[in-house]
Amino acid sequence: MTARATDWDPRHLPDLTGRRYLVTGSTAGIGYFACEQLARAGAHVIATGRNPNRLAATKRALLGRVPGASVETLLIDTSNLGSVRAAAATVRASDGLDGLLLNAGIVHPPKRRETTLDGNEVVFATNALGHFALAGELLVPLAQRSGRMVWVGSMATTIAPYDPVDPQLKENYSPWRAYAQSKVATTALGLEAARRLADAHVPVASLVAHPGYSIGGRTPGIEGVHEPTRLTRFADNLQAPFTQSKERGAWPLVRALADPAAASGDFWGPRGLVKGTPRRARPSRITRDPEIGARLWSFCEESARVEWPFARAARVSG
Ligand SMILES: NC(=O)c1ccc[n+]([C@@H]2O[C@H](COP(=O)([O-])OP(=O)(O)OC[C@H]3O[C@@H](n4cnc5c(N)ncnc54)[C@H](OP(=O)(O)O)[C@@H]3O)[C@@H](O)[C@H]2O)c1
């Protein structure tokens, strides 16, 4: 039975036993809490991150806080295309995926433009390009289970002008522009993926969600994972009227992943824009532009040297 959009209670998720979800950037913030919420609902969680020690701490915390949690860990550095490919090969050797949460992100970009080993601008590479490659590499396991991918957008898509000709900001780099540019890209790619998956008859949904304004000092402490200082707590609590915890920030992302009523092409965010329970929302105009989406898609195919296997994914599911 399909649930109505209003039936969702983020504190009491439907039973997800038997489902398998992979989350990028699980070692902190919103990604950690998304793992916890999925595990609490009975799902098997593949928690991923770029640092083995932080991943081990994440697994310890999940097992400690969610009795009987089903969790495995996997190294994925989303800024590194080799790491993305190696991890995807490991996942493909297992049992299919119900959902992929493309959450990892640099939220405080470097002051000056930096590039990765692959030669890509580091914020674009981490937030957008690595996820484009990962989602393509995992399309077949997602199709095996008629799964979903959820891209993580941001209200920041409207704070700086987007340059469609120079997504990696070879010219006019600034930290804010790099962040906004990368989040226009994740959102536009998520919406473009929804169009392409439908055209190719692949039964995989692509959705976008954003967490409002979710900050560390308003977030429960988790030993070894999230231990904000008193000063951070004090400063962040001064922003209480227009912020929320990262635990709540995970709500729209988890809903997009797991609510049967959420559909491909949807955009989810907090009810009060910056905070609140999740509801369907409208992405910014630039991210809805199909020309921007198509242009980014070609740019990412070329930069990541990945073509999504639409035909194979359609056959696997058929
Ligand atoms: N918080 C907000 O208000 C807000 C608003 C809009 C959008 N978002 C988006 O929500 C997502 C999560 O944000 P957050 O607030 O939870 O940030 P966060 O607390 O800084 O956590 C970011 C996570 O991404 C991981 N990460 C960074 N670079 C990585 C890489 N190269 N490979 C793999 N993982 C990497 C970090 O891993 P390490 O532990 O190794 O650093 C960490 O686990 C981001 O995509 C962000 O853009 C957040």
The ligand as an ORCA input file, in Angstrom:
! r2SCAN-3c Opt
* xyz 0 1
  N      24.595     21.181      7.837
  C      23.841     21.931      7.051
  O      23.156     22.876      7.501
  C      23.771     21.632      5.584
  C      22.979     22.474      4.772
  C      22.851     22.165      3.423
  C      23.477     21.056      2.905
  N      24.258     20.278      3.713
  C      24.894     19.107      3.105
  O      24.709     17.973      3.930
  C      25.828     17.089      3.790
  C      26.378     16.759      5.172
  O      26.708     17.959      5.833
  P      27.100     17.981      7.392
  O      26.606     19.248      7.930
  O      26.735     16.704      8.017
  O      28.696     18.094      7.267
  P      29.833     17.518      8.227
  O      29.354     17.400      9.633
  O      31.040     18.342      7.942
  O      30.058     16.040      7.683
  C      30.545     15.865      6.387
  C      30.813     14.399      6.145
  O      31.326     14.281      4.810
  C      32.561     13.575      4.894
  N      33.503     13.907      3.836
  C      34.090     15.093      3.544
  N      34.927     14.933      2.504
  C      34.873     13.625      2.138
  C      35.508     12.834      1.151
  N      36.420     13.357      0.330
  N      35.199     11.529      1.067
  C      34.289     10.975      1.900
  N      33.672     11.654      2.880
  C      33.972     12.969      2.994
  C      33.141     13.920      6.253
  O      34.105     12.945      6.582
  P      35.298     13.189      7.640
  O      34.721     12.723      8.959
  O      36.386     12.318      7.136
  O      35.618     14.659      7.597
  C      31.878     13.835      7.089
  O      31.568     12.495      7.401
  C      26.825     17.810      2.887
  O      26.657     17.335      1.565
  C      26.394     19.263      2.968
  O      26.722     19.988      1.816
  C      24.426     20.545      5.035
*
